[in-house]
Amino acid sequence: MFAQWADVTKISKPIIAAINGFALGGGCELAMMCDILLASTKAHFGQPEINLGVIPGAGGTQRLIRAVGKSKAMEMCLTGDRISALEACDAGLVSKVIESEFLMDEALKMGFGIAEKGALSVRMCKEAINVAEEMSLSEGLRFERRSFHALFASKDQKEGMSAFLNKHKPNFTNE
């Protein structure tokens, strides 16, 4: 039932989740499939499946431990208790907590800011961070170095370095 949800993780563009309410069970799992999680002060997170006699089935046990650590993941999954947006931020589940009326503006501002960067470097950076969860540190460092060196063959790298040296905003062409 949830297999197609994981396709979110295969999208090469950064996915920003703006959570402005309850992200419980599958909603929390779907949010964790995104790259950056922004939450309003009204947001709550949880994995309450245990209250139904089941466990999370769309990655909740696997992604939550990577986001918040073993103890907090155990607490959330075994008790079914919710945590507030501030608790989620303190635990590392979300990156920012924003007043609800500014949440979408902040998400869009962040998205547009990322879109101004070179698409090649954004894609490679996202991939390097995502593989870090699956590789050992030494394998991840090798992957990162290869990606870093590969970007030196791009026009965007030359434009970015030139813009930095000449103190102007880069005009990335995604080449």
N, C-alpha and C positions, 0 to 999 in steps of 0.2 A: 504494500500500500504506500509506503513512504519512499520507495526506491527512486522515483523521479525527483523527489525533493533534493537529493544529493547533487543533481545536475547544477544547482545553484553554485556549488563549489568549483565547478568546471568552467565557469564564466571567466574569461581573461581580464575583463574590466573590474575594477574595484566595486564591491557591493557594500553600500552603506545602509544599515538598518536604523530606522528612526522609530523607537519603541515608545508609544505614548499610552500605555495601558497595561493589560495583563499579558505576559508572555509566559504561559504555563504549558507544561507538557510539550506537545508538538510545536507550539508557538515559540517556546524557549529553544527547542532544538533547531527550528528553522532560523531563528535569529543567530544562533551560534554558527550556522553555515555561512553567514555573511562575514565580510572582512573587517568592518568597523561597526561597532554597536554604539549608537547614541541613544540615551534614554531621557525621557522627561521625568520630572519629579513625581509624576503620577504612576510611573511604570513599576511593575512588580514582576519578579521572575521566580520560576519554580519548576520542579519535576514531580508533580503530585501523583504520578501513575501508581505508586505503591499503595495509595488509598483505594485503588480499584483492583488490587490483587495482581497487578502486572508491573513491569519495569519500563523505562523509556525504550522506545523501539526505533527511533530515528537518529540515533547517535548521542543521546543525552548522557549516557554513562561514559562515553568515550571522549566527547568534546568538552564536557563540563570539567572533568578532572584536569584536562590540559589548560583550561581557562582559570580555574579557581583553586586547583590543588586537590589532593586526595581527601583531606579531612572535610573541607567545605562541600565537595561533591558528594561524599558519603552522607553528610548531614542532610543536604537538600534532597537526595534521592531516597534515603532510608526513612526520613521523617515526613516527606511530602510537604514540608513547610516552605512558604514563600519568603523571598527576601526583597527588600525595597531597592529602588534604583541606586540610592546612596550606598547600601550594602553591596550591591552588585559592582559598583564602581570601585569600592574599597577592596573587593575580592579579585578584581581584574577581569570580570565578565564584560563590563562595558567600559568604554574609554572616557566618556563624559556624561554628566548629568546636567540637563538644561531645563529651564522653566518651559512648561508645555507650549506656551504661546510662541516661543522662539525655536522650538525643536526643528521644524521643517526648514526654516530659514537657515539654521546652522548646518543641517544636513546638506542642503543645496549649496551653501557657501563652501563647505568642505569639498563637495563633489566637483564644483566648478574650479576650485583651487587645484585639485588633483588633475583635472582635465587640462589645465594650463601646462602641466609638466610634459615631458616627452613620453609619448605612448609606449615606446619600446622599453624605456627604463621603468616605467610604472608596471608594465606587464612582467618584466623580469624580476622586479623587486617583489611583487605579489607572489610570483612562483617560488622565489627563494625563501620567503617567509613561510609559505605553505609547506614546502618540502622539509622544513626544519622539524616539523612534528613527526616526520616519518623516517628521518635519517639520524645517524649518529652525528655528534658534533663535528668530527673530522670529515665525514662525508658531506655534511652541510657546508662546511667551510670551503671544501673543494668546489662544490656546486656554485657557491657564492663567487669565488674567485674566477671561475670560468665565465660566469655571467658578466662580472665586472669587466674582465678583459674583452669579452665579445662586444660590449657596448662601445669600446674605443674604436671599433670599425664603423660606427654609425656617424651620420652627419649631425645628428642631434648632440652627440657628445662634443663634437668640435664646436658647434654653435653654443652649447652651454658653457664650455670653458672660455670661449672667446667673449661671450657676454659677461661672464664673471670678471675677466681680466680688463675688459673695456667699460665695466660698470654700467651695463644696460640690461634690459630685460631680454631673455632669450626668445627667439622666434623658432620654436620647434616645428619641424616638418614631418616628424615621425618616420624619418629615413635613417 
